[in-house]
Every structure is written in C-alpha cells, then in structure tokens.
Amino acid sequence: MRGGRISCELYPPQLTDRAMNADFTLDTARALDVADPLSRFRDQFFIPQHDGEDCIYLTGNSLGLQPRAAADALQVELDSWREHGVEGHFRGAHPWADYHERFARGLAHLTGAQENEVVAMNALTTNLHLLLVSFYRPQGKRRKILAEAKAFPSDRYALVSQIRFHHGDPATDLIELSPRPGEHTLRTVDIESAIQQAGDELALVMMGGVNYYTGQRLDMRTITAAAAEVGALCGFDLAHAMGNVPMSLHEWGVDFACWCSYKYLNSGPGAVSGIYVHERHLGLTDIPRFEGWWGHDKKRRFLMEPDFHPIATAEAWQLSNAPVLNMAVHAVALDQFLEAGIDALRERGDRLTAYLEAAIHDVAERTGAELEIITPTEVNQRGSQISLLAHGFGRQLFDDLTAAGVVADWREPNVIRMAPVPLYNSFSDLARFHAILQHCILKSH
Ligand SMILES: *Cc1c(COP(=O)(O)O)cnc(C)c1O
C-alpha cells in the first residue's frame, strides 16, 4: 500500500474535513452528484446494464459510452444518402465534400491548437505512420527515436517498422526509456537527460501523452522544449490524453500528434482518428509526405489535375474523402466537450479520480489487503485513470469485480485499469464501487 494522505483540495468540498475517513455512503455520493452541474451529462449517454442496474462503467479509456444522440446523427447521413445519392456531397444538413471541417473547432479546443493545425481522418496507427513519414527523417548520425519502454504495442510496431523502412537498426535507433528500478512511472528529469544524452543523434521524441498502462500524464511542454534544444522533433500519441486532459500543443511547440476518438472521445468503435501538425510545418512544399486527393487544394480538387497542390493546413495530410458514416457520431461527441469545456471536465475528473483513489485506500485500510496504485498521485501527472495492482490476487479480484457489475479492464501482466470519466461517471458509481471492492476482497481473504 503506497500510503499517505491525499491532498485535501482534491476532495469534494463536503469531504474535506474528513480527509482519509471520507464518507463513501451512497447518500453522501448522491449529494455530491446533485451539487455538481456537470452531472447532467450522464443522462446524455446509454449506460450498459447489469442485473437490471447501471453497470459501474470504468472503461471509458478503452471504449467510451454511446451518446444518446448518436443514432439520430447517423440517421441524418443515411437520410441524406437516401434522398440525394451522390448529391449528398453538396446537399443535405452537412454536405460530405467538406464534412471533416465540422471537427476543427472541437479538436482545436481539446488539443489547444489552432483550427488549421488539426484534422480528423483515418485510424490512429495509420496516422502515426503518415506523420512519421513526415517527421522521422533520419539523416547522417541523427537517426534515433526516443520512446517510452512498454509503449502501447501498436506504437512500438510503427516505430520499429519505420526505422527498418529507413534501413536503420531498431536495436540502436530506438531508445526505450524505463522508470527507475522499483518505480512505475517516468521522471521528467530522466526524460530530459535521456534527450540530452542522445543529443545530435536524436531525430525524434515520440511518446504517449498519457501512458495507457499507468495513467501517467507526461510533461509534454518540458519534453518538447528539451527535444528542440538538441535539434530533435517531438510528437505525442494522445490516445489516452484526448478528451481526458487539457493541452496547449501549439503554445508548447509540439511538432505533431495523433489520437483516436473511441476512448475518452466517445465516438464509437473504430471511429475516426485525428492529427495535429504545428503551424511551422504547414504550407511547405518540400516536406516528405504520402499524399492523396483529399489533401489537394479544395477549390481545384475536382479539376482532376495531375500535380498536387497541398492545402496550407493540416488537411494536406488527408488522403481520402471523409468516411461520413464513421464520422457522424464524432460531431455529437465533440459538441458535448465544447459544451462542457475540457478544463471544467478535468476539474470534475480530478475530484472523481481522487475520490476513487481515496475509496481504494479506505478499503485497503479496512481490509488489510495489499493494494498498490501505480498512477501518480499528483493531479498534473495524471488524468482520469487509476491503475491498481492487487498483489497476488489481481486476476481473482478483477473477475470478482466483473461478476458484480464493475466494468474495468485487465492489462497484462498484472494491472486493473479504471477510468472515472467526468462526462458520465458519478460519485454514486464510485460509492457503489467502494462497497463492491470491499465485499470482493473480504470474500477472497
Ligand atoms: C488505443 C491505442 C492504440 C490503438 O490503435 P488503433 O490504430 O486505433 O487500433 C494505439 N496506440 C495507443 C497508445 C493506444 O492507446
């Protein structure tokens, strides 16, 4: 048990006096829900059921829940197709020819970018490759990529295959940074010194903005600055950061980023990914890039000319016309974020996450079970995720929680991930979780 009191400011105000003895009764939790205006968003989602009750759904970091408005949004596009056929590209509620433009505002809000720096397109790993084509440009002895050890496998496959594509050797060109012995998360100073050490051999820093396994949020501003200092570019995979933590990618000078929209962004399984490219890389004609007709000057797209004239925005990286049926729900989901605001959501997310953390500490104290949270305790080093190790009984605990209606996820080798998502999780969910966790542990100990 990594103990210690949790900073009182994080507690919902009603709980500050009681600190570690926070009250996890359903009545207290309901009062917290009633007091928070953002609680109203929960009713805009379908909550999966278990034994006739709402599940305690804590996997919004894996697949976000379905907004109730999703089906209607899809139906609008099916109707447009039915009524207009090919003319739907230019007619209907949202003509498909510039369909992707609907997303720029929401994506700019979430990334802290300018609207010309973001675009929704393709799938995440596809976009990671497209961006690496442009931003991993090994030359002379500057060939190395710095990444985190145990990155999400798809990211590692992408990095290794890109290095091979450039005839490099992943054994020397991929630097994978691990936490210090006995620690679970990376220290910013260690990332900075790895960057300095690689120096003029470093071509690129490419890391997850929020680590999928530990839930650690990296200091993207400091890492980007350290990369620039040695002449390297810096990109982030924001799969677990988008819709979770506020960012200022433009101001921080991040070179590029990509994400998916089916996790915290609630846009549906396999839904469209997105990219961010800093303004300084836009409008260049000599940048290496794999190109397609949807990146070509919009006014001339249908002139069917042989030569490519890139759009002077991140849209230049688009290849194909918009997968409208895949994207329709994305608009609904982004509108919810624009309405709530990512800063307000993070603030609620911090309170929910602290409440879940305190609930786990409380159960560990009451039962004597060995529970260890590997997610950082500092709010600026995490978002809405708690990764829990239950030493020796993790898998059993996970299975018992699942049987009791808690939807969490298990990630090999031994972590239970839980995400209290501010758009639809409630304090009541977490009070119920507290009771179930205690019950499951008492049963098996
Ligand atoms: C979820 C996730 C992926 C998934 O990639 P897809 O191309 O969307 O299948 C990749 N990388 C990270 C870091 C992820 O969290």
PDBQT file of the ligand as one rigid body, heavy atoms in Angstrom, charges set to zero:
ROOT
HETATM    1  C1  LIG A 501      -5.710   2.640 -28.212  1.00  0.00    +0.000 C 
HETATM    2  C2  LIG A 501      -4.334   2.864 -28.688  1.00  0.00    +0.000 A 
HETATM    3  C3  LIG A 501      -3.953   2.481 -29.991  1.00  0.00    +0.000 A 
HETATM    4  C4  LIG A 501      -4.910   1.765 -30.920  1.00  0.00    +0.000 C 
HETATM    5  O1  LIG A 501      -4.565   1.964 -32.251  1.00  0.00    +0.000 OA
HETATM    6  P1  LIG A 501      -5.648   1.865 -33.431  1.00  0.00    +0.000 P 
HETATM    7  O2  LIG A 501      -4.853   2.189 -34.631  1.00  0.00    +0.000 OA
HETATM    8  O3  LIG A 501      -6.744   2.851 -33.126  1.00  0.00    +0.000 OA
HETATM    9  O4  LIG A 501      -6.194   0.472 -33.433  1.00  0.00    +0.000 OA
HETATM   10  C5  LIG A 501      -2.658   2.778 -30.387  1.00  0.00    +0.000 A 
HETATM   11  N1  LIG A 501      -1.786   3.400 -29.550  1.00  0.00    +0.000 NA
HETATM   12  C6  LIG A 501      -2.137   3.770 -28.292  1.00  0.00    +0.000 A 
HETATM   13  C7  LIG A 501      -1.150   4.468 -27.419  1.00  0.00    +0.000 C 
HETATM   14  C8  LIG A 501      -3.409   3.495 -27.828  1.00  0.00    +0.000 A 
HETATM   15  O5  LIG A 501      -3.744   3.831 -26.589  1.00  0.00    +0.000 OA
ENDROOT
TORSDOF 0
